[in-house]
């Protein structure tokens, strides 16, 4: 192979490796959390702390749960999005339901 061809092949392999890493970094992960939703620091923000001690921003939930009344079980997809709430990992596609447990 000529030197120029070798460099072109090397550059293409490098670029394809970078593209694979970007796709992995953007991959969403499904999480399931059971806990008490609480009001966030900012107005109209809703967060929940998981058993893993991570805070999740659930402000995007449709039919938002009432804060600090009953625990909820939810699942959602993690997102790299930012939020005006500036608190917790933003969850999308949230599905939740109340449990029998009361919040303290």
ZAMAR-422995 format. One record per residue (C-alpha): residue in three letters; x, z, y. Coordinates in steps of 0.5 Angstrom, whole numbers, plus 2048, in hexadecimal, padded with zeros to 3 digits. Each point is the difference from the previous one (the first is absolute). Layout:
SITE   residu     u     w     v
SITE      ALA     X     Z     Y
...
END
This chain:
SITE   residu     u     w     v
SITE      UNK   800   800   800
SITE      UNK   802   7FF   807
SITE      UNK   801   806   805
SITE      UNK   7FA   7FE   804
SITE      UNK   7FC   7FF   7FA
SITE      UNK   802   807   7FE
SITE      UNK   7FF   803   806
SITE      UNK   7F9   7FD   801
SITE      UNK   7FE   803   7F9
SITE      UNK   803   807   802
SITE      UNK   7FC   800   806
SITE      UNK   7F9   7FE   7FC
SITE      UNK   801   806   7FB
SITE      UNK   802   805   805
SITE      UNK   7F9   7FE   804
SITE      UNK   7FC   800   7FA
SITE      UNK   803   807   7FF
SITE      UNK   7FE   802   807
SITE      UNK   7F9   7FD   7FF
SITE      UNK   7FF   804   7F9
SITE      UNK   802   807   804
SITE      UNK   7FB   7FE   806
SITE      UNK   7FA   7FF   7FB
SITE      UNK   802   807   7FC
SITE      UNK   800   804   807
SITE      UNK   7FA   7FD   802
SITE      UNK   7FC   802   7F9
SITE      UNK   7FA   805   801
SITE      UNK   800   805   7FB
SITE      UNK   7F9   804   7FE
SITE      UNK   800   807   801
SITE      UNK   7FA   805   7FE
SITE      UNK   800   806   804
SITE      UNK   7FB   807   7FF
SITE      UNK   800   804   806
SITE      UNK   7FC   802   807
SITE      UNK   800   7FB   805
SITE      UNK   802   803   807
SITE      UNK   800   7FD   807
SITE      UNK   806   7FD   802
SITE      UNK   804   802   806
SITE      UNK   7FD   7FA   804
SITE      UNK   7F9   7FF   802
SITE      UNK   7FC   7FD   7FA
SITE      UNK   806   800   7FB
SITE      UNK   7FF   803   7F9
SITE      UNK   805   802   7FB
SITE      UNK   801   803   7F9
SITE      UNK   806   803   7FD
SITE      UNK   801   7FE   7F9
SITE      UNK   803   805   7FA
SITE      UNK   806   7FC   801
SITE      UNK   800   803   807
SITE      UNK   800   7FA   804
SITE      UNK   7FB   7FF   805
SITE      UNK   7FB   7FA   800
SITE      UNK   7FD   7FC   806
SITE      UNK   7F9   7FF   7FD
SITE      UNK   7FD   7FE   807
SITE      UNK   7FE   7F9   7FE
SITE      UNK   7FB   803   7FA
SITE      UNK   7F9   7FD   801
SITE      UNK   7FB   806   800
SITE      UNK   805   805   802
SITE      UNK   800   807   7FD
SITE      UNK   7FE   806   804
SITE      UNK   807   804   801
SITE      UNK   801   807   7FD
SITE      UNK   7F9   800   7FD
SITE      UNK   801   7FE   7F8
SITE      UNK   806   7FD   7FD
SITE      UNK   800   7F9   7FE
SITE      UNK   803   7FB   7FB
SITE      UNK   803   7FA   802
SITE      UNK   804   7FA   7FF
SITE      UNK   803   7FB   804
SITE      UNK   806   7FB   801
SITE      UNK   806   802   804
SITE      UNK   801   7FC   806
SITE      UNK   806   7FE   805
SITE      UNK   7FC   800   806
SITE      UNK   800   805   806
SITE      UNK   7FA   803   803
SITE      UNK   7FF   803   806
SITE      UNK   7FF   807   7FC
SITE      UNK   808   800   7FF
SITE      UNK   7FF   805   7FA
SITE      UNK   800   7FE   7F9
SITE      UNK   801   7FA   7FB
SITE      UNK   7FA   7FB   802
SITE      UNK   7FB   7FF   7FA
SITE      UNK   7FC   7FA   800
SITE      UNK   7FA   7FE   7FB
SITE      UNK   7FE   807   7FF
SITE      UNK   7FB   802   7FB
SITE      UNK   7FE   808   801
SITE      UNK   7FB   805   7FD
SITE      UNK   7FF   807   801
SITE      UNK   802   805   7FB
SITE      UNK   7FC   807   7FF
SITE      UNK   806   804   803
SITE      UNK   7FF   803   807
SITE      UNK   806   7FF   805
SITE      UNK   802   807   803
END
